[in-house]
Amino acid sequence: MGISVARALVYATGIIGTGYGLMKFTVPDEEQMRQRLDPHLREEYDKVKARNQQQHQALMEHMKAVALSDKPAWQSGSIPLNNDKPAIVKEEE
C-alpha cells in the first residue's frame, strides 16, 4: 500500500513538473509578446495600458478617500472609471 502511494506521488510530481517546465519554456512573457507585435498594435497596446493604469490610479485614490469616510463605497458617489472607449479600437476600412 505504501509503495503504490509513493509511486503515485512520484508520477504526479513528474507529470506536474513536466507540465510546468513546458509552460515556462513555451509561453512568452509580456515583454516578448510586446516585441512580436506589429508597430501599430504595439502603439495601441501602449495607449490602452496607459489608460488602464490611469483608471486604476484614479480608482485607488477614490477608494483611499472612501476608506477615510464613514459611508460605504457604493454610497460615496460615482467611481471614477472612464469606460466610454472600448479597450480595442478597430479601424474603419
Secondary structure, 3 states (H helix, E strand, C coil): CHHHHHHHHHHHHHHHHHHHHHHHHHCCCHHHHHHHCCHHHHHHHHHHHHHHHHHHHHHHHHHHHHHHCCCCHHHCCCCCCCCCCCCCCCCCC
